[in-house]
Amino acid sequence: MTLVRHELRQGRTAFVLWTGCIGALLCACVFLYPEMKGQMAAVGDMFASMGRFTAAFGMDRLDMGTLTGYYAVECGNILGLGGAFYASMTGVCALSREERDRTAELLLTHPMSRRRVTAEKLAAVLAQIGAMDLVLLGLSALSVALIGQAVPWRALLLLHGACTIMHLELGCVCFGLSAFPRRSSAGVGLGLTAMMYFLELLANIAERARPLKYLTAFAYCEGADILSAGRLDTPLVLCGMALATAGIMAAFRRYTTKDIA
């Protein structure tokens, strides 16, 4: 586990910054709820009349006047998109970093197989993503309690659980991509995340684009779907796990056989 600890030390600055920024935004949104509570019903009615735009963000199926509806829309976008960017950057730089920083020749001279290197780097990526989501869940629950509201644990666990699965999927897919380039590939991870987010919006707006939901990791963490059904969409989750598994397999297959500069 030496390499895991080394990876965690290398990534601690990014972990603290990303987790701190996302957590601060989540807490700020929750703290604004008591001031906005009286106005959110009117805001919800206004958005309900905006047709396709409302459907894109699921606001036609949520009551913005309630804490869970407000949290799913305002905080859900921060949690989903912010965490997705961090997960993709963490995953896509995991293996390519060695060639980018010219440290591959030092790492691979140790009595450690490439398969073990890949496995320990993957473990570090998953640990960082999981730790970030646990911290964010704790901050969200604490901030809800601080404003004097009862913590809606079921809704909170469903929303955060869905986002955690999505973050892990993106981390694994980008981990697979990190085995291919020889230089920094952070832009690839960020671009992939942004593309998936806009595919989700497109699938919500256009009926003919519904099948795109099976290609985007954001499909099963949409707050409106989760709160209305009271559960996650199992077929979409399984599809996401299949993509994550494919990313992991690609990473092992490529990194164990590639000619590393």
C-alpha positions in Angstrom: 0.0 0.0 0.0 3.0 2.3 -0.2 2.0 3.6 -3.6 -1.5 4.3 -2.3 -0.2 6.4 0.5 2.1 8.2 -1.9 -0.8 9.0 -4.3 -2.9 10.3 -1.4 -0.1 12.6 -0.3 0.4 13.9 -3.8 -3.3 14.6 -4.2 -4.1 16.1 -0.8 -3.8 19.7 -1.9 -6.3 19.2 -4.7 -8.5 17.2 -2.4 -8.6 19.9 0.2 -9.2 22.7 -2.3 -11.9 21.0 -4.3 -13.7 19.6 -1.2 -13.5 22.9 0.6 -14.8 24.9 -2.3 -17.7 22.5 -3.1 -18.5 22.2 0.6 -18.5 26.0 1.1 -20.9 26.4 -1.9 -23.2 23.7 -0.6 -23.3 25.2 2.9 -23.9 28.7 1.5 -26.9 27.4 -0.5 -28.4 25.7 2.5 -27.9 28.8 4.7 -29.8 30.9 2.1 -32.8 28.6 2.3 -34.5 30.3 5.3 -34.3 33.7 3.5 -35.5 32.3 0.2 -38.2 30.0 1.6 -41.0 32.4 1.3 -40.1 33.3 -2.3 -39.3 29.8 -3.7 -42.9 28.9 -4.3 -43.3 31.9 -6.6 -39.9 31.2 -8.2 -41.1 27.6 -8.8 -44.3 28.8 -10.4 -42.3 31.1 -12.7 -39.9 28.4 -13.8 -42.9 26.0 -14.3 -44.1 28.1 -17.2 -40.8 28.1 -19.0 -41.4 24.9 -20.9 -38.3 23.0 -22.2 -35.9 25.0 -20.0 -37.8 23.8 -16.9 -37.8 20.2 -18.1 -34.0 20.4 -18.7 -33.3 20.8 -15.0 -36.3 18.8 -13.7 -37.9 21.8 -12.0 -41.3 20.9 -13.4 -41.4 17.9 -11.0 -40.0 19.5 -7.8 -41.6 21.8 -5.2 -39.0 24.5 -4.8 -40.8 25.7 -1.6 -39.6 22.6 0.3 -36.1 22.0 1.6 -35.7 18.8 -0.4 -36.9 20.4 -3.7 -34.7 23.4 -3.1 -31.7 21.2 -2.2 -32.2 18.9 -5.2 -32.1 21.8 -7.7 -29.7 24.3 -6.1 -27.3 22.1 -4.2 -27.7 19.1 -6.5 -26.1 20.9 -9.4 -23.2 22.1 -7.3 -22.6 18.6 -5.8 -23.0 16.8 -9.1 -21.0 19.0 -11.4 -18.3 20.1 -9.0 -17.7 16.6 -7.8 -17.7 15.3 -11.3 -15.0 17.7 -12.4 -12.8 16.7 -9.4 -13.4 13.0 -10.0 -12.5 13.2 -13.7 -9.4 15.2 -13.0 -8.3 12.8 -10.3 -8.8 9.8 -12.6 -7.5 11.1 -15.8 -4.1 12.2 -14.3 -3.5 9.0 -12.3 -1.5 7.0 -14.8 -0.4 9.7 -17.3 1.3 11.7 -14.5 4.3 9.4 -14.4 5.2 10.1 -18.0 4.3 13.7 -17.8 6.6 14.3 -14.7 9.3 11.9 -16.0 9.0 9.7 -12.9 8.0 6.5 -14.6 11.6 5.2 -14.8 11.9 5.7 -11.0 8.6 4.0 -10.2 8.9 1.0 -12.5 12.4 0.1 -11.3 10.9 -0.9 -8.0 10.0 -4.6 -7.3 6.4 -3.9 -8.2 4.5 -5.2 -11.3 2.6 -2.8 -13.6 -0.6 -4.6 -12.6 0.0 -3.7 -9.0 0.9 -0.1 -9.9 -2.4 0.2 -11.7 -4.4 -1.4 -8.9 -2.9 0.8 -6.2 -3.4 4.0 -8.3 -7.0 3.0 -8.9 -7.5 2.4 -5.1 -6.1 5.9 -4.4 -8.4 7.5 -7.0 -11.5 5.7 -5.5 -10.4 6.6 -2.0 -10.1 10.3 -2.7 -13.5 10.4 -4.5 -15.2 8.5 -1.7 -13.6 10.6 1.0 -14.8 13.8 -0.8 -18.4 12.6 -1.0 -18.4 11.5 2.7 -17.2 15.0 3.8 -19.7 16.7 1.6 -22.6 14.6 3.0 -21.5 15.5 6.5 -21.3 19.2 5.7 -24.7 19.2 4.1 -26.4 17.4 7.0 -24.7 19.8 9.5 -25.7 22.9 7.6 -29.3 21.7 7.4 -29.3 21.1 11.2 -27.7 24.5 11.8 -30.6 26.3 10.1 -33.1 24.6 12.4 -34.5 22.1 9.9 -35.0 18.4 10.4 -32.4 16.6 8.3 -34.2 14.7 5.5 -31.9 11.7 5.8 -33.6 9.5 3.2 -33.6 12.2 0.5 -30.1 13.3 1.4 -28.7 9.8 1.3 -30.4 9.0 -2.1 -29.1 12.3 -3.7 -25.6 12.0 -2.3 -25.5 8.2 -3.0 -26.4 8.8 -6.6 -23.8 11.5 -7.0 -21.2 9.3 -5.4 -21.9 6.5 -7.9 -21.7 9.0 -10.7 -18.4 10.4 -9.4 -16.9 6.9 -9.1 -18.1 6.1 -12.7 -16.4 9.2 -14.1 -13.3 8.5 -12.1 -13.0 5.0 -13.4 -13.8 6.0 -17.0 -11.2 8.8 -16.9 -8.7 6.4 -15.1 -9.0 4.2 -18.2 -8.3 7.1 -20.5 -5.2 8.1 -18.4 -3.4 4.9 -19.5 -3.3 6.1 -23.2 -1.8 9.6 -23.4 1.9 10.4 -22.7 1.3 13.9 -21.4 -1.2 15.7 -19.1 -4.7 14.9 -20.1 -6.7 17.0 -17.6 -8.5 18.7 -20.5 -9.8 15.3 -21.8 -11.4 14.6 -18.4 -13.0 18.0 -18.0 -14.3 17.9 -21.6 -15.8 14.4 -21.1 -17.6 15.6 -18.0 -18.9 18.7 -19.7 -20.1 16.7 -22.7 -22.0 14.2 -20.5 -23.6 17.1 -18.6 -24.9 18.7 -21.8 -26.0 15.3 -23.1 -28.2 15.0 -20.0 -29.8 18.4 -20.6 -30.4 17.5 -24.3 -32.0 14.2 -23.2 -34.4 16.1 -20.9 -35.3 18.6 -23.5 -35.9 16.5 -26.6 -38.0 13.3 -26.5 -36.0 11.8 -29.4 -32.8 12.2 -27.4 -34.0 10.1 -24.5 -31.6 7.2 -25.4 -28.7 9.5 -24.7 -29.4 9.0 -21.0 -27.6 5.6 -21.2 -24.4 7.4 -22.3 -24.2 10.0 -19.6 -23.3 9.5 -16.0 -25.6 12.4 -14.9 -28.7 10.5 -15.9 -29.3 8.6 -12.7 -28.4 11.4 -10.2 -31.1 13.9 -11.4 -32.9 15.1 -8.2 -36.4 15.2 -9.7 -36.3 11.6 -10.8 -34.9 10.4 -7.5 -37.3 12.3 -5.2 -40.4 11.5 -7.3 -39.6 7.7 -7.5 -38.0 7.4 -4.0 -35.2 5.3 -5.5 -32.4 5.2 -8.1 -33.0 4.1 -11.6 -31.4 0.6 -11.6 -31.0 0.1 -15.4 -29.2 3.5 -15.7 -27.0 2.7 -12.6 -26.1 -0.7 -14.1 -25.2 0.9 -17.4 -23.0 3.3 -15.6 -21.3 0.5 -13.7 -20.7 -1.2 -17.0 -18.9 1.9 -18.3 -16.8 2.1 -15.2 -15.8 -1.5 -15.4 -14.9 -1.0 -19.1 -12.7 1.9 -18.0 -10.9 -0.1 -15.4 -10.3 -3.0 -17.8 -8.9 -0.6 -20.4 -6.5 0.8 -17.9 -5.1 -2.6 -16.9 -4.9 -3.8 -20.5 -3.2 -0.7 -21.8 -0.9 0.2 -18.9 0.5 -3.3 -18.5 1.6 -3.6 -22.1 2.3 0.0 -23.3 5.8 1.3 -24.1 6.3 3.9 -21.4 8.6 6.8 -22.3 
